[in-house]
Structure formats: structure tokens, C-alpha cells
Amino acid sequence: MLSRSITRSATRGALRCQCRAYATGTSTTPPILLKIRKDLKSAMQAKDTNRLTVLRSLLSQTLNASKTSNPINTDMQMLALLRKTKASSEAAVSDFEKAGRSDLVEKEQKQIAVLEEYVGGVEVMGEEEIKAGVESVVAAMTGELKMGDVLKEVFKEGGPIEGKNADRGVVARVVKEVLAAKKE
């Protein structure tokens, strides 16, 4: 976006042009976040208060994350946020059950059901596909194989996992298994 203003200097009668360039974010919005925003509108129209509460909470958490050093830019980051929110709701359910608050237990379980819809909506790479990619990287590497070096090769630009949704914990576990099998 570019704004321009032209001012006339009273003393010289000359025109002066000022240009200001405003930074615009180059980050892309994760597809699941777009889906959440769209579903928020439909939940408002349907007056679904439970779904509306959950979606507003998720959008609030993503907005707060955007103000930190780690904004949510990928589906995997959004999936991590969804899982974290779901885990906290499950912990709340167990606390409410201990306190004998069945009304709050029911409310939290409904919210968990909404979160599960979105957790299941993110497609991640299967373990077999990850293993095949890791094995191809390990076969191409020579010398002493260290886990960190293999992970760098797997995740680097042009690597087998580049641009795909893969859980880093699963990738690390698969790399460890492949390296252990190769040493035997």
C-alpha cells in the first residue's frame, strides 16, 4: 500500500512529493485457519454458542501468537495449537469430574468434540511415507550418520518432507529407529 501527499512550500512555491511505503505481511494464512474463520460466520448465523465460543477462542489464541516471535503460519502450528487446547479441555473435564460439576463436564466435552473436528481435518504425512523419505536420505548420506545431520537433510529445502505436513516428533522417532536399524 502506498500513500502519497503533495505539499506546497510557502516560501519557495515548489512542489514536494512524499511517498510512504507500508509493510504488508508476506506470510500466508494456513488453510485450516481460513476454514475456522468461515465456520465462525456460519456458527454466528446458526447461533451455535458452543461452536462460536471454541472458534473465537482459537482465533484469539492465533491473534495472540501473531504478536509473538512465533506466529502461526502453517497447518502444523495450528494443529499444535488445536491439540494443546484440546488437552487443556480434557484436563478441565477431569478436574470438573473430581469436583462433581457435571454441567461443566458436559460443556467441556462439547467443546472437545468441536476441537476434534478440526484436529482430524489436518492431513499429516503417514509414518510409512515419512519412513520411506528418511530411508532415502540415510541411503544417500555417507560417513558417520548423526541424528541431527539426518534431520537437517530430511527437512531442508528439496528434502522429502519439504512443504508437507509432518509431525516433527514422529519424524525424529522414525529417524532414530532407522539409524538404530542401520547400526545393527
Residue, then its C-alpha position, 0 to 999 in steps of 0.5 A: m500500500l502506498s500513500r502519497s501527499i503533495t505539499r506546497s512550500a510557502t516560501r519557495g512555491a515548489l512542489r514536494c512529493q512524499c511517498r510512504a511505503y507500508a509493510t504488508g505481511t508476506s506470510t500466508t494464512p494456513p488453510i485450516l485457519l481460513k476454514i475456522r474463520k468461515d465456520l465462525k460466520s456460519a456458527m454466528q448465523a446458526k447461533d451455535t454458542n458452543r461452536l462460536t465460543v471454541l472458534r473465537s477462542l482459537l482465533s484469539q489464541t492465533l491473534n495472540a501468537s501473531k504478536t509473538s516471535n512465533p506466529i502461526n503460519t502453517d497447518m502444523q502450528m495450528l494443529a499444535l495449537l488445536r491439540k494443546t487446547k484440546a488437552s487443556s479441555e480434557a484436563a478441565v473435564s477431569d478436574f470438573e469430574k473430581a469436583g462433581r460439576s457435571d454441567l461443566v463436564e458436559k460443556e467441556q466435552k462439547q467443546i472437545a468434540v468441536l476441537e476434534e473436528y478440526v484436529g482430524g481435518v489436518e492431513v499429516m504425512g503417514e509414518e510409512e511415507i515419512k519412513a520411506g523419505v528418511e530411508s532415502v536420505v540415510a541411503a544417500m548420506t555417507g560417513e558417520l550418520k548423526m541424528g541431527d545431520v539426518l534431520k537437517e537433510v530430511f527437512k531442508e529445502g528439496g528434502p522429502i518432507e519439504g512443504k508437507n505436513a509432518d509431525r516433527g516428533v514422529v519424524a525424529r522417532v522414525v529417524k532414530e529407529v532407522l539409524a538404530a536399524k542401520k547400526e545393527 
